[in-house]
Amino acid sequence: METILLVIHLILAIALVGVVLLQRSEGGGLGIGGGGGGLMSVRGTANLLTRVTGILAAGFMVTSLVLAIIAGHRSEPKSILQAPAATTAPAKPEAPAKPSVPLSQ
């Protein structure tokens, strides 16, 4: 489920970047979005691209939120730093060494 949602999220991100680049900005942009002899008028193309951008942005936001919620519900830590410390029984202390007599002076 998470993998499918992540793939959809990536497709939405790529499509959103593409649609935004197709739009004509105030300064002319890439110049791809308009033109005199097209199937649609300039106004129709602008309305269509604006609507598609809004839909893609809404889908991107929804998938972002769902992925964040799914990631937050995981109970198992993935990092070594987040894992709880392993509890082991303390080792028995060794008996102190007996003092030795000096062999030479």
N, C-alpha and C positions, 0 to 999 in steps of 0.2 A: 504494500500500500504506500509506504513512504517513498519507495523508489519510483513508483508511477507518478506520484505527486511531484517529486523532484524533477522528473523528466518534463512534465507539463509546465512546471515553473520555469525551467530553462527555455523551453520553446516559446513561452509567453515573453520572456525577457528578450530573446532574439527578435521576435516579431515586433515587439514594442520599439526596439532600437531602429528596426527597418522602417516602420511606419513614421516614426518621428523624423528620420532622415529624408523621407519622401516629401514631407510637408514643405511648403514654400513659406519662408520667413518674410519678415518685413523688408529685409535687404535683398531678397532674391533666393537665398538658400542655395540648394544644389540646382535649382531650375528644372527639376524633373517633374514636379507636381502639377505644372500647368501646361500651357501651349494652346495655340489657336485652333488647330484642327484635330480635336480629340473626340472621343465618343461622348464624354461628359463635358459640361461647361466648367469653367474655373471655379465658380461658386459651388457647383455640385461636387466637384472633386474635393474642395476644401471641407465641405460639410461631411462628406463620407470619411475622409481621413481623420477629421476631428472626432467623429463618432467612433471610429475603429480604435483610435488612440485611447479614448475614454473607456471603452470596453476592455481593451487589453490591459490598461492600467488597473482597472478594478479587479480583473482576474489575477494580475500579478500581486496586488495587495492581499487578496483573499488567500492565495496559495502561500504567500509569505507568512501570514498569521497562522494558518493551519500547520505549516511546517514548524513554526516556533512553538506552538502548543504541543505538537507531537514530541519535539525534542525536549520540552520541559517535563513531560510525564515519564521519561525514562528513569528507572530507579537504579540502574547499574551504572556506576561511574566508568568512564572510558579512559581516564588518565590515571597514571600511577600516583600522581600527587593527590588526587581526589579519593583514592581508595583508602579505606580505614586500615590502620596499622594492624599487622598480624599479632595476635596475643599468644605468647608462648610462656610456658612455665619458667620461672627464673632458675638458672643453674645453681646447684649447690656450691657454696663457696668451699674452696680447698682449705685443708688444714694448714696453718702457718708452718713454714719450714723450721726445723729445729736449728738452733744456733750451732755453728761448727766451731771447733777449736782450731786456732791458728797453727799451722804446721811448722812454720819457721819464724825466726825472729829477726 
